[in-house]
């Protein structure tokens, strides 16, 4: 199974009433280091990925509404064509100063060439806040 590596940038907070503004996705630019938030750059937007891409990076932009401050949970579910569902998530505090603002989050999961062959096909990704589905996308993985 492909491993999910998850990092949230700038200690972002997410809230139940937050709305997904947009989603960008693509392979990481050269020099990508999951431990360094400054390297979360997409090499090129894509909907089809290959094992040679090394990882898939998702950039989500979330708008926080009045009343969103406080501890909230954010989850990402990856549904592969076969095998187990991958889940990643965090729960953290949304500062009051973020209400009315849009903040990005960066997620990635690594592509393993051997496993990419066994999981080739259409993938679905769901983004949830406090158990509420607020965004989804699909992409195709090819060996």
C-alpha positions as CSV (number, residue, x, y, z in Angstrom):
1,X,0.0,0.0,0.0
2,X,1.2,3.5,-0.7
3,X,2.3,5.2,2.5
4,X,0.8,8.5,3.4
5,X,3.1,11.2,4.6
6,X,1.2,14.1,6.2
7,X,2.3,17.5,7.2
8,X,0.2,20.5,7.9
9,X,1.9,23.8,7.1
10,X,2.1,26.8,9.4
11,X,0.4,24.8,12.2
12,X,-2.9,25.4,10.4
13,X,-6.2,25.0,12.1
14,X,-9.3,23.7,10.5
15,X,-12.9,24.1,11.5
16,X,-16.3,22.4,11.0
17,X,-17.6,25.4,9.1
18,X,-14.5,26.0,7.0
19,X,-15.0,25.8,3.3
20,X,-12.7,24.4,0.6
21,X,-11.7,27.2,-1.7
22,X,-9.7,25.1,-4.2
23,X,-7.4,22.1,-4.4
24,X,-4.2,21.9,-6.4
25,X,-2.3,18.6,-6.9
26,X,0.9,17.4,-8.6
27,X,4.2,15.7,-8.1
28,X,6.7,17.5,-5.8
29,X,9.3,19.9,-7.3
30,X,12.9,18.7,-7.2
31,X,14.3,19.1,-3.7
32,X,11.1,18.1,-2.0
33,X,11.7,17.2,1.7
34,X,8.6,16.2,3.7
35,X,10.3,17.4,6.9
36,X,10.8,20.9,5.4
37,X,7.5,22.8,4.9
38,X,9.3,25.3,2.5
39,X,9.8,22.5,-0.1
40,X,6.1,21.8,-0.6
41,X,5.9,23.0,-4.2
42,X,4.2,21.2,-7.0
43,X,6.4,20.5,-10.1
44,X,3.3,20.7,-12.4
45,X,-0.4,20.3,-11.9
46,X,-1.5,16.8,-12.7
47,X,-4.4,14.3,-12.5
48,X,-2.3,11.4,-13.7
49,X,0.7,10.2,-11.6
50,X,3.5,7.7,-12.2
51,X,5.7,5.9,-9.6
52,X,8.6,8.0,-10.9
53,X,6.9,11.1,-9.6
54,X,8.0,10.0,-6.1
55,X,5.0,11.5,-4.3
56,X,1.7,13.2,-4.8
57,X,1.3,16.6,-3.2
58,X,-2.1,18.1,-2.4
59,X,-2.5,21.8,-1.6
60,X,-5.9,22.7,-0.1
61,X,-7.1,26.2,0.6
62,X,-9.6,26.6,3.4
63,X,-11.7,29.6,4.3
64,X,-12.5,30.1,8.0
65,X,-15.8,31.6,9.0
66,X,-16.7,33.5,12.2
67,X,-17.2,31.0,15.0
68,X,-14.6,28.5,13.6
69,X,-12.0,29.2,16.3
70,X,-11.2,26.4,18.7
71,X,-10.0,22.8,18.4
72,X,-11.1,21.1,15.2
73,X,-10.3,17.9,13.3
74,X,-9.2,17.5,9.7
75,X,-8.9,14.2,7.9
76,X,-7.9,12.9,4.5
77,X,-9.0,9.5,3.2
78,X,-7.3,7.9,0.1
79,X,-9.4,5.3,-1.6
80,X,-7.3,3.1,-3.8
81,X,-8.6,0.9,-6.6
82,X,-7.8,-2.2,-4.5
83,X,-6.6,-2.7,-0.9
84,X,-7.0,-0.8,2.3
85,X,-8.2,2.8,2.7
86,X,-5.4,5.1,3.8
87,X,-6.4,7.7,6.5
88,X,-4.5,10.6,7.8
89,X,-5.7,13.3,10.2
90,X,-4.9,15.9,12.8
91,X,-6.8,17.8,15.4
92,X,-5.6,21.2,16.6
93,X,-6.6,24.7,17.6
94,X,-7.8,27.3,15.1
95,X,-6.8,30.9,16.3
96,X,-9.6,33.5,16.3
97,X,-7.3,35.6,14.0
98,X,-7.9,33.1,11.2
99,X,-11.6,33.7,10.9
100,X,-12.5,35.4,7.6
101,X,-9.1,34.3,6.1
102,X,-8.0,31.5,3.7
103,X,-5.2,29.3,4.8
104,X,-3.4,26.5,2.8
105,X,-2.6,23.0,4.0
106,X,-0.1,20.7,2.4
107,X,-0.4,16.9,2.3
108,X,1.7,14.4,0.5
109,X,1.9,10.6,0.1
110,X,4.9,8.8,-1.2
111,X,4.8,6.6,-4.3
112,X,6.6,3.3,-4.1
113,X,7.3,1.9,-7.6
114,X,6.5,-1.8,-6.7
115,X,3.3,-0.9,-4.9
116,X,2.3,1.7,-7.5
117,X,2.0,-1.2,-10.0
118,X,-0.3,-3.1,-7.7
119,X,-2.4,0.0,-7.0
120,X,-2.6,1.4,-10.5
121,X,-5.9,2.9,-11.5
122,X,-8.3,5.5,-10.3
123,X,-8.0,6.9,-6.7
124,X,-10.4,9.0,-4.8
125,X,-9.4,11.4,-2.1
126,X,-11.8,12.8,0.5
127,X,-11.2,15.8,2.9
128,X,-13.3,16.0,6.1
129,X,-13.7,18.5,8.9
130,X,-15.1,17.0,12.1
131,X,-16.5,14.1,10.1
132,X,-18.2,16.3,7.5
133,X,-17.1,15.9,3.9
134,X,-16.1,19.2,2.5
135,X,-14.0,18.3,-0.5
136,X,-12.9,15.5,-2.8
137,X,-10.9,14.8,-5.9
138,X,-9.7,11.9,-8.0
139,X,-6.5,11.1,-9.8
140,X,-5.1,8.2,-11.8
141,X,-2.0,6.3,-10.7
142,X,0.0,4.5,-13.4
143,X,3.1,2.3,-13.0
